[in-house]
Amino acid sequence: MLDALWQAFLDTLYMVGVSAAIVWFVGIPLAIILVTTAKGQIFEAPLVNRVLGSIVNGFRATPFIILLVALIPLTRLITGTTIGVWAAVVPITVSATPFFARIAEVSLREVSSGVIEAAQAMGCQKRHIIFNVLLPEALPGIIGGFTITLVAMISASAMAGAIGAGGLGDLAIRYGYQRYDTTVMLAVIAILIAIVAIIQYAGDRYVYLLKNR
């Protein structure tokens, strides 16, 4: 059982790690587009902003368990299977990316307009405003939001065990629930709590360092 717990732990880290990398590199550009295409912003495009915002809201409004089932055809198309760790990466990524994009968008919107106007007055190009003003100023909030997203992704990875995605959730269902093994269930809960606590501490610590840089 210790071997099974260790393997489930590694599977969970793997599926969350791969998903998190994709969410980071897709979510931040998505947030930048949502912010910069809004009315009065540097790349003002209300139509693009409304369409993209509606798509993001649609995915955010869909419960993960429903999204998990609805994305089975897409998961099969991308990974060639609907079970296992790779099969869980697709729905976790699709679910978490809009969530993180909205959190990052809020952080970017909180950057003082005076700072942006000062950069424009100094002749900064639009790309310089994004990479040298918006992102650095909003980074603490973005990191804090990404920490929250990671915790939500761990919860989603456990839920993905319901369809045989592997990881700690799958182990808890097969042994803790179906075989009434309370020890396994408690062990899985303890491991998940430990993972979340470590991620939250590391994220909060990094945000603290960024704010005091």
C-alpha positions in Angstrom: 0.0 0.0 0.0 2.9 2.4 0.6 4.1 1.8 -2.9 0.6 2.5 -4.2 0.4 5.7 -2.2 3.8 6.8 -3.5 2.9 6.1 -7.1 -0.4 7.9 -6.7 1.4 10.9 -5.1 3.8 11.0 -8.1 0.9 10.8 -10.6 -0.9 13.7 -8.8 2.3 15.8 -8.9 2.8 15.0 -12.6 -0.7 15.8 -13.8 -0.9 19.0 -11.7 2.7 20.0 -12.7 2.1 19.6 -16.5 -1.3 21.3 -16.2 0.1 24.1 -14.2 2.8 24.8 -16.7 0.3 25.1 -19.5 -2.1 27.2 -17.4 0.7 29.7 -16.6 1.9 30.1 -20.2 -1.7 30.3 -21.6 -3.4 32.1 -18.8 -1.2 35.2 -18.6 -1.4 36.0 -22.3 -5.1 35.5 -22.1 -5.3 37.9 -19.1 -3.2 40.5 -21.0 -5.5 40.4 -24.0 -8.5 40.8 -21.7 -7.0 43.8 -20.1 -5.4 45.6 -23.0 -8.4 45.2 -25.4 -10.9 46.7 -22.9 -12.4 50.1 -23.5 -9.8 52.9 -23.1 -6.8 50.5 -23.0 -3.8 50.5 -25.2 -5.1 47.9 -27.7 -8.8 48.8 -27.4 -11.0 46.3 -29.2 -14.4 46.0 -27.5 -15.6 43.2 -29.8 -12.6 41.0 -29.2 -12.8 41.7 -25.5 -16.5 40.7 -25.3 -16.2 37.6 -27.3 -13.1 36.4 -25.4 -14.6 37.3 -22.1 -17.8 35.4 -22.9 -15.8 32.3 -23.7 -13.8 32.5 -20.5 -17.0 33.0 -18.5 -18.6 30.0 -20.1 -15.8 27.7 -19.1 -15.6 29.2 -15.6 -19.3 28.7 -15.1 -19.2 25.0 -16.0 -18.7 22.7 -13.0 -15.5 20.7 -13.3 -17.2 17.3 -13.1 -19.4 18.2 -16.1 -16.5 19.6 -18.0 -14.6 16.3 -17.2 -17.3 14.3 -19.0 -18.0 16.8 -21.8 -14.3 16.9 -22.8 -13.9 13.2 -23.1 -14.0 13.4 -27.0 -11.3 16.1 -27.0 -9.3 14.2 -24.4 -9.3 11.1 -26.6 -8.4 13.2 -29.7 -5.4 14.8 -28.0 -4.1 12.0 -25.8 -5.5 8.9 -27.5 -7.1 7.7 -24.2 -9.7 8.7 -21.7 -8.1 7.2 -18.6 -4.8 7.7 -16.9 -2.7 10.8 -16.0 -2.5 12.3 -19.4 -6.3 12.1 -19.8 -6.6 14.2 -16.6 -4.3 16.9 -17.9 -6.7 18.1 -20.6 -9.8 18.8 -18.5 -7.7 20.2 -15.6 -6.0 22.6 -17.9 -9.1 23.6 -19.7 -10.9 24.2 -16.4 -8.0 26.1 -14.7 -6.9 28.3 -17.5 -9.9 30.6 -17.6 -10.0 30.7 -13.8 -6.3 31.8 -13.6 -6.8 34.2 -16.5 -9.5 36.1 -14.6 -7.5 36.3 -11.4 -4.4 37.6 -13.4 -6.7 40.0 -15.2 -7.8 41.5 -11.8 -4.2 41.9 -10.8 -3.3 43.6 -14.1 -6.3 46.0 -13.8 -5.1 47.1 -10.3 -1.9 48.6 -11.8 -2.2 52.3 -11.3 -3.3 54.1 -14.5 -0.8 56.9 -13.5 2.1 54.5 -13.9 0.9 53.5 -17.4 0.4 57.2 -18.4 3.8 58.1 -17.1 5.3 55.3 -19.3 3.4 56.6 -22.3 4.5 60.1 -21.6 8.1 58.9 -21.7 7.5 57.4 -25.2 7.4 53.7 -24.2 6.0 51.5 -26.9 2.9 49.3 -26.1 4.9 46.1 -25.8 7.2 47.9 -23.3 4.2 49.0 -21.3 3.1 45.4 -21.0 6.4 43.7 -20.2 8.1 46.5 -18.3 5.1 48.1 -16.4 2.0 46.0 -16.3 3.5 42.5 -15.6 6.2 43.6 -13.1 3.7 45.7 -11.1 1.0 43.0 -11.1 3.4 40.1 -10.5 2.7 39.7 -6.7 -1.0 39.5 -7.4 -0.5 37.1 -10.3 1.7 34.8 -8.2 -0.9 34.9 -5.4 -3.6 34.0 -7.9 -1.6 31.2 -9.3 -1.2 29.8 -5.9 -4.9 29.7 -5.5 -5.2 28.1 -8.9 -2.7 25.4 -8.0 -4.8 24.5 -4.9 -7.9 24.3 -7.1 -6.1 22.1 -9.6 -5.1 19.7 -6.8 -8.7 19.4 -5.9 -9.7 18.9 -9.5 -7.0 16.2 -9.9 -8.5 14.3 -7.0 -12.0 14.6 -8.5 -10.6 13.3 -11.8 -10.0 10.0 -10.0 -13.7 9.4 -10.5 -13.1 8.5 -14.1 -9.9 6.5 -13.6 -7.4 9.4 -14.1 -5.0 8.0 -11.6 -3.4 9.8 -8.7 -4.5 10.2 -5.1 -8.1 10.7 -6.0 -8.3 7.4 -7.9 -6.6 5.6 -5.0 -9.0 7.1 -2.5 -12.0 6.0 -4.6 -10.8 2.4 -5.4 -9.5 1.6 -1.9 -10.9 4.1 0.6 -14.4 4.2 -0.8 -15.1 1.1 -2.8 -13.2 -1.2 -0.4 -14.1 0.7 2.8 -10.4 1.1 3.7 -10.5 4.1 6.1 -6.7 4.0 6.5 -6.1 4.7 2.8 -8.7 7.4 2.8 -7.2 9.2 5.8 -3.7 8.8 4.3 -4.8 10.4 1.0 -6.5 13.2 2.8 -3.4 13.9 4.9 -1.1 13.9 1.8 -3.4 16.3 0.0 -3.5 18.6 3.0 0.3 18.6 3.2 0.6 19.4 -0.5 -1.8 22.3 -0.3 -0.1 23.6 2.8 3.3 23.5 1.2 2.1 25.2 -2.0 0.2 27.9 -0.1 3.2 28.6 2.1 5.6 28.8 -0.8 3.3 31.0 -2.8 2.6 33.4 0.1 6.4 33.6 0.9 7.2 34.4 -2.7 4.5 37.1 -2.9 5.9 38.6 0.3 9.4 38.7 -1.2 8.2 40.3 -4.4 6.3 43.0 -2.5 9.4 43.9 -0.5 11.9 43.7 -3.4 
